[in-house]
C-alpha cells in the first residue's frame, strides 16, 4: 500500500477538500465543502472523488431532477426503467439492438412520453411492446397488467389451433416448474388435438 497523497485544496466538481482524512470502514474519507448555497461540509470517500463518482453534496442531482419538475409524475419510473433497459451497454434490450425512439429520448423525451402514453395508463400498469422485436416508440407501446407482458416474451411456447395462436398454460410462477408445466401442457394438448 502506497503513501496517502494529500488532497487538501483540490477541487472535484463542486467539492473542495478542506481537511485531513479519516478512516471510515477501512477507507480514507476526506473532509470536503460543497460550493452550493448551503456550503455543506461532509466526508467523502477519496476513491469516489478521484473517479468523479461524487462531485457534490447531492445538490447537483437535486437540481437535475427539479429542472423538468416531472420526477414525481406517475410515468417517471416507467420512463426511467425503459431508458435503463435500452442502454447499449446494459444487459437487457440494449444488447439486442432495441432502442428508444428519438421522440422519447433526449431533453424533451419525458414530456413527449407523458403526452403520448399518459391517457391510456392505469394504476399498476406495466409498459409493454406490442412487437417484441421492435423499438420503444409511440405505435409499438401499450400499458398492460403486470402479468400480461409475460405473454409477449420471446421464449414462450405457443400452440396453433383452429387459426388462433395461444400461449401454453399459465402454470406455476417459478421458472423451472413453469417451463416443465408448459412443456407438459403443449405435449398433452397436441396429443388431444390429434385424437379423432
C-alpha positions in Angstrom: 0.0 0.0 0.0 1.5 3.4 -1.0 1.7 6.5 1.0 -1.5 8.5 1.3 -1.4 11.6 -1.0 -2.5 14.9 0.4 -5.6 16.1 -1.5 -6.2 19.3 0.6 -7.2 22.2 -1.6 -8.0 20.1 -4.6 -11.4 20.6 -6.3 -13.6 17.8 -7.6 -16.7 19.1 -9.2 -18.4 21.4 -6.6 -16.4 19.8 -3.8 -13.2 21.2 -2.4 -11.1 19.2 0.1 -10.7 21.3 3.2 -9.4 18.9 5.8 -7.4 15.9 6.7 -8.8 12.4 6.0 -10.2 10.0 8.5 -10.6 6.2 8.1 -14.2 5.0 7.8 -15.0 1.3 7.2 -11.4 0.7 6.1 -11.3 3.5 3.5 -10.0 7.1 3.6 -12.7 9.8 3.6 -11.7 13.4 3.1 -13.5 16.4 4.7 -15.0 18.4 1.8 -17.0 21.6 1.4 -19.6 22.0 -1.4 -19.8 25.2 -3.4 -23.7 25.2 -3.3 -25.7 27.8 -1.4 -25.7 25.7 1.8 -21.9 25.4 1.8 -22.4 21.8 3.1 -19.4 20.0 4.7 -19.1 16.3 4.5 -16.7 13.4 4.5 -16.3 11.8 1.0 -14.5 8.6 0.0 -11.2 9.6 -1.6 -11.6 7.0 -4.4 -15.0 8.4 -5.3 -13.5 11.9 -5.5 -10.7 10.8 -7.8 -13.1 8.7 -10.1 -15.6 11.6 -10.3 -18.4 9.5 -8.8 -19.1 12.1 -6.1 -19.0 15.7 -7.2 -21.3 17.5 -4.8 -23.2 17.1 -1.6 -26.2 15.9 -3.6 -27.2 19.3 -4.8 -26.3 18.5 -8.5 -28.7 15.6 -8.5 -31.5 17.6 -6.9 -31.0 20.4 -9.4 -31.1 18.0 -12.4 -34.4 16.4 -11.1 -36.0 19.8 -10.4 -35.2 21.2 -13.9 -38.0 19.4 -15.6 -40.1 19.0 -12.4 -41.6 15.7 -13.7 -39.8 13.4 -11.3 -42.9 12.9 -9.2 -45.1 12.2 -12.2 -46.6 8.7 -12.3 -44.9 7.8 -15.6 -41.4 8.9 -14.4 -40.4 5.5 -13.1 -41.6 3.5 -16.1 -39.9 6.0 -18.4 -36.5 5.7 -16.5 -36.9 1.9 -16.4 -37.4 1.9 -20.2 -34.2 4.0 -20.7 -32.2 1.8 -18.4 -33.2 -1.4 -20.2 -32.2 0.0 -23.6 -28.7 1.2 -22.7 -26.3 -0.2 -25.3 -24.0 -1.5 -22.5 -27.0 -2.8 -20.5 -27.9 -6.4 -20.0 -31.4 -6.1 -21.3 -32.8 -4.9 -24.7 -29.8 -2.7 -25.4 -27.7 -5.8 -26.3 -30.4 -6.9 -28.7 -30.4 -3.6 -30.5 -33.8 -2.4 -29.0 -33.7 1.3 -28.7 -35.9 4.2 -27.5 -37.1 6.4 -30.4 -35.8 9.9 -30.8 -39.2 11.4 -29.7 -38.9 9.7 -26.3 -35.2 10.3 -25.7 -33.2 13.5 -25.1 -34.2 16.6 -23.2 -37.8 16.5 -24.4 -38.1 12.8 -24.1 -40.0 12.6 -20.8 -42.6 15.3 -21.6 -43.2 13.6 -25.0 -43.5 10.2 -23.4 -46.1 11.5 -20.9 -48.0 13.3 -23.8 -48.1 10.0 -25.8 -48.7 7.4 -23.0 -50.5 9.2 -20.1 -54.0 8.9 -21.4 -54.0 5.1 -21.5 -52.1 4.5 -18.3 -53.9 2.7 -15.4 -52.8 2.0 -11.8 -50.4 -0.9 -11.6 -49.8 -1.0 -15.4 -46.5 -2.2 -16.9 -45.0 -0.8 -20.2 -45.1 -3.5 -22.9 -44.0 -3.5 -26.6 -46.6 -4.9 -29.0 -43.9 -6.3 -31.3 -41.1 -7.5 -29.0 -38.6 -7.2 -31.9 -39.4 -3.5 -32.5 -38.2 -0.4 -30.6 -39.9 1.6 -27.9 -41.9 4.1 -29.9 -45.5 5.5 -29.8 -47.0 3.0 -32.1 -45.4 0.0 -30.5 -46.0 0.5 -26.8 -49.0 -0.1 -24.6 -49.9 -0.5 -20.9 -50.6 -4.0 -19.7 -51.4 -5.6 -16.4 -48.2 -6.8 -14.7 -48.7 -10.5 -15.8 -49.5 -9.7 -19.4 -46.0 -8.8 -20.7 -45.1 -12.4 -19.8 -47.4 -13.5 -22.7 -45.3 -11.4 -25.1 -41.9 -13.0 -24.3 -39.6 -14.4 -27.0 -39.2 -17.8 -25.2 -42.8 -18.6 -24.7 -44.2 -21.8 -26.2 -47.2 -21.3 -28.4 -49.9 -23.6 -29.8 -51.8 -23.0 -33.0 -55.3 -24.4 -33.0 -58.1 -23.6 -35.5 -56.3 -20.5 -36.8 -55.6 -19.0 -33.4 -52.3 -18.9 -31.5 -52.3 -19.3 -27.7 -49.5 -19.4 -25.2 -49.4 -22.7 -23.4 -50.8 -22.5 -19.8 -50.4 -20.0 -17.0 -48.7 -22.6 -14.8 -46.5 -22.1 -11.7 -44.6 -18.9 -11.4 -41.1 -20.4 -10.7 -39.1 -20.6 -13.9 -38.1 -24.3 -13.8 -41.5 -25.6 -12.9 -43.2 -23.2 -15.3 -41.1 -24.5 -18.2 -41.9 -28.1 -17.3 -45.6 -27.2 -16.9 -45.7 -25.6 -20.3 -43.8 -28.5 -21.9 -46.3 -31.0 -20.5 -49.3 -28.8 -21.4 -48.2 -28.4 -25.0 -47.4 -32.1 -25.3 -50.8 -33.1 -23.8 -52.7 -30.5 -25.9 -51.0 -31.7 -29.1 -52.0 -35.3 -28.3 -55.6 -34.3 -27.6 -55.8 -32.3 -30.9 -54.5 -35.3 -32.8 -57.3 -37.6 -31.5 -60.1 -38.3 -34.0 
